Amino acid sequence: MRLRALLLLVVAGLVVGSRPGLSETRQVVLLFDERVELPGLSVLEAEFVRTLNSDSSRRVEVYREAMDLSRFGSGQYRTLFRDFLKEKYRDKKVDVAVAVMAPSLDFLLDNGSEVFPGAQVVFCGIDRTQLGDRSLPPNVHGILVKREYAPTLEIALALHPATGKV
C-alpha cells in the first residue's frame, strides 16, 4: 500500500514536471543508499519499476544508482559520486529522483539541484525521526514509515521459543 502511495507521488512528480509533448519519455532515477542486489532493496526496486511502468500512460525510463555507502562512505567518495552523477546525467532531463532510505535523501538534499536540476524528489524508507526538524524544499515529497521492532521480535520469538539471547 505504501509503495502504491509512493508511486502516486512519483507520477505526480512526472506530471508537475511536465514538458510539452505527451509522448515524450520521462526520466526517473532511483537512488539507493546501498547495493540494489541486497534482498529488501531488490524487491522494492523490482516492484517499483513494474508498477510504475504499468500505471504510466507515458514511456518511463528508469535509471538505478547505488551509493554503496556501507563499503564506500568517505566524504571524498561522496564528492566523487556527486561529480560522477552530474557528468553522467548532464545530457538527460531527469524528471524525478527517488531517494530510497535516509542517506539517499540527505545526498539529494545536499546535491540534487546540482546533479538533477529541476527534478522533483520523492523519498521512501525514512522514519520521521530521520527527518528531524528540518524543513523540506517544495520539490521534495515522500511517505514516512513508522518502524516498530517489537512486533518483529515477538514473531521471531514465537517461531523460535527456545531463544535465550537476541
C-alpha positions as CSV (number, residue, x, y, z in Angstrom):
1,M,0.0,0.0,0.0
2,R,2.8,2.4,0.8
3,L,4.5,1.6,-2.5
4,R,1.3,2.5,-4.3
5,A,1.2,5.8,-2.5
6,L,4.9,6.4,-3.3
7,L,4.3,5.7,-6.9
8,L,1.4,8.2,-7.0
9,L,3.9,10.8,-5.7
10,V,6.3,9.9,-8.5
11,V,3.6,10.0,-11.1
12,A,2.5,13.4,-9.7
13,G,6.1,14.5,-10.0
14,L,6.1,13.4,-13.6
15,V,3.0,15.5,-14.3
16,V,4.1,18.5,-12.3
17,G,7.5,18.5,-14.1
18,S,5.7,18.0,-17.4
19,R,7.2,19.4,-20.5
20,P,5.3,19.8,-23.8
21,G,4.7,16.6,-25.8
22,L,2.7,13.8,-24.1
23,S,4.6,11.1,-25.9
24,E,8.0,12.3,-24.5
25,T,9.9,9.7,-22.4
26,R,10.0,10.6,-18.7
27,Q,13.3,10.0,-16.8
28,V,13.3,8.6,-13.3
29,V,16.4,7.9,-11.2
30,L,16.2,5.6,-8.3
31,L,19.0,6.4,-5.8
32,F,19.8,3.7,-3.3
33,D,22.0,4.1,-0.2
34,E,23.2,0.6,-0.7
35,R,23.7,-2.0,-3.5
36,V,20.4,-2.8,-5.3
37,E,21.0,-6.6,-5.1
38,L,20.5,-6.6,-1.3
39,P,17.3,-8.5,-0.7
40,G,14.9,-5.8,0.5
41,L,16.2,-3.3,-2.0
42,S,15.9,-5.6,-4.9
43,V,12.3,-6.4,-4.1
44,L,11.4,-2.8,-3.7
45,E,13.2,-1.9,-7.0
46,A,11.5,-4.6,-9.0
47,E,8.0,-3.8,-7.7
48,F,8.6,-0.1,-8.1
49,V,9.7,-0.4,-11.7
50,R,6.9,-2.9,-12.6
51,T,4.2,-0.8,-11.0
52,L,5.5,2.5,-12.4
53,N,5.6,1.1,-16.0
54,S,2.1,-0.5,-15.7
55,D,0.5,2.7,-14.3
56,S,2.0,5.2,-16.6
57,S,0.4,6.5,-19.8
58,R,3.8,7.8,-20.8
59,R,7.0,5.9,-21.5
60,V,9.2,5.9,-18.4
61,E,12.9,5.3,-18.5
62,V,14.2,4.2,-15.1
63,Y,17.8,4.5,-14.0
64,R,19.3,2.9,-10.9
65,E,22.2,4.3,-8.9
66,A,23.6,2.6,-5.8
67,M,25.7,4.7,-3.4
68,D,27.1,1.6,-1.7
69,L,27.7,3.5,1.5
70,S,28.5,0.5,3.7
71,R,31.6,-0.1,1.6
72,F,32.4,3.4,0.4
73,G,31.3,6.2,2.7
74,S,34.0,8.8,3.0
75,G,33.4,12.5,2.3
76,Q,35.8,12.3,-0.7
77,Y,33.8,9.4,-2.1
78,R,30.5,11.3,-1.8
79,T,32.1,14.3,-3.7
80,L,33.3,12.0,-6.4
81,F,30.0,10.2,-6.6
82,R,28.2,13.6,-6.9
83,D,30.6,14.7,-9.7
84,F,30.1,11.3,-11.4
85,L,26.3,11.6,-11.4
86,K,26.4,15.2,-12.5
87,E,28.5,14.2,-15.6
88,K,26.6,11.0,-16.3
89,Y,23.2,12.8,-16.4
90,R,24.5,16.0,-17.9
91,D,22.6,15.5,-21.1
92,K,19.5,13.9,-19.5
93,K,16.4,15.8,-18.2
94,V,15.7,13.8,-15.1
95,D,12.1,14.4,-14.1
96,V,12.0,12.6,-10.7
97,A,14.8,11.4,-8.4
98,V,13.6,8.8,-5.9
99,A,15.7,8.7,-2.6
100,V,15.5,5.2,-1.2
101,M,16.4,5.5,2.5
102,A,17.7,8.4,4.5
103,P,21.3,8.6,3.2
104,S,20.0,8.9,-0.3
105,L,17.7,11.7,0.7
106,D,20.5,13.5,2.5
107,F,22.6,13.2,-0.7
108,L,19.7,14.7,-2.8
109,L,19.0,17.5,-0.3
110,D,22.7,18.5,-0.5
111,N,23.3,17.8,-4.2
112,G,20.1,17.2,-6.0
113,S,19.7,20.6,-7.5
114,E,23.2,20.4,-8.9
115,V,23.0,16.8,-10.1
116,F,19.4,16.7,-11.3
117,P,18.4,20.3,-11.8
118,G,14.6,20.9,-11.9
119,A,13.8,17.3,-10.8
120,Q,11.1,16.5,-8.3
121,V,12.5,14.4,-5.4
122,V,10.4,11.6,-3.8
123,F,11.7,9.7,-0.8
124,C,10.8,6.4,0.8
125,G,12.0,4.2,3.7
126,I,12.5,7.2,6.0
127,D,11.2,7.5,9.6
128,R,10.1,10.9,10.9
129,T,13.0,10.8,13.4
130,Q,15.4,10.7,10.5
131,L,14.0,14.0,9.1
132,G,14.4,15.7,12.4
133,D,13.1,19.3,12.4
134,R,14.4,20.2,9.0
135,S,12.0,21.7,6.5
136,L,12.0,20.2,3.0
137,P,12.1,22.2,-0.2
138,P,8.8,22.4,-2.2
139,N,10.1,19.9,-4.8
140,V,10.6,17.2,-2.1
141,H,7.8,14.8,-1.1
142,G,7.6,11.3,0.4
143,I,6.0,8.7,2.5
144,L,7.3,8.3,6.1
145,V,7.5,4.9,7.7
146,K,7.0,4.1,11.3
147,R,9.5,1.5,12.4
148,E,8.2,-0.8,15.1
149,Y,10.7,-3.5,16.1
150,A,8.7,-5.1,19.0
151,P,6.2,-6.9,16.7
152,T,9.0,-8.4,14.6
153,L,10.8,-9.6,17.7
154,E,7.6,-11.1,19.0
155,I,7.1,-13.1,15.8
156,A,10.7,-14.2,15.8
157,L,10.4,-15.4,19.4
158,A,7.1,-17.2,18.7
159,L,8.9,-19.0,15.8
160,H,11.9,-19.8,18.0
161,P,10.6,-20.1,21.6
162,A,13.8,-21.6,22.9
163,T,15.7,-18.4,22.0
164,G,17.7,-17.2,25.0
165,K,19.5,-14.2,23.6
166,V,18.6,-11.7,21.0
